[in-house]
Amino acid sequence: MGRLIDPKETVEILKKYDFIFSKRYGQNFLIDEHVLGKILRAADITKEDAVLEIGPGIGTMTQALADAAGQVVAVEIDEKLLPILSDTLQDFQNVTVVHADILETDIRELSRQYAGGKPFKVVANLPYYITTPIIMGLLENDLPVTSITVMVQKEVAQRMQEKPGSKDYGALSLAVQYYAEPYLAANVPRNCFMPRPDVDSAVIRLTKRPEPAVKVQDPKLMFRLIRASFSVRRKTLLNGLKNAGDLGYSASELTEAVKALGKGETVRGETLSLQEFAFLSDTLSAMRNG
Ligand code: SAM
């Protein structure tokens, strides 16, 4: 059998198993060799590496990852794909397919069980309906993950790497950049998938930082401030914080903290860097503890 990245092979295997794509699971299978090469290069996989693939589909990327990596663990939710994966991955001894929902999976345990406790490089053509929860789950929970190289919707990739002041800068940019360094590796047109999705895609690599990008006394408070300030775009930061209601600070405390930034009372949240949100958060923390 040839490699699935050849669209003819993909069509053949889908026919063999009478497979019907599930929209619910965001199934758009990769059929472009050039793009596959770009993902592998961006992920920088060697035989020393353990790879966690999220959503292997029919195993297109899995075959290439198995060639490049020491160990591959692939987590797939759709049980209809399991017989196909046993077929397409039968020649690869270093792949374990796990039937599970990635959002319910204990990744530390996967690494212990199937990769000798090695941290994972995560590689995936992500189901778009749960891109953000998957990525934030991988970043937030201090998991054995060193990098995340993923195909996502183009606009989402853009948001993850955006800097203050630009149109797409927001809570996702700040959350991702707190934990990781983003690098946009490739733009991918919609005709590289079967079936063809309604949106364009991009490959982004997030290299996890050994320590978060800024030191902040209470990261939870900082992220509540970030969410509050972006929930009312195009209003002032101070209005956003006051509207949030549940921050536990009075209007005058919030005003004082915003003033301490030195950018005026009418500063907008979307112009603040991660460092400035950390400063704002620490100023408010000090009012309670100091
Ligand atoms: N990796 C394959 C490829 O590139 O051709 C398939 C990518 S397709 C965009 C997304 C895959 O993720 C599908 O196989 C889908 O069934 C699977 N999936 C969707 N939701 C999932 C979840 N919660 N946990 C694990 N896999 C999931």
Residues whose N, C-alpha, C, O or C-beta is under 5 A from the ligand:
A	BS01	SAM	Y25 G26 Q27 N28 F29 L30 I54 G55 P56 G57 T60 M61 V75 E76 I77 D78 A100 D101 I102 L103 N125 L126 P127
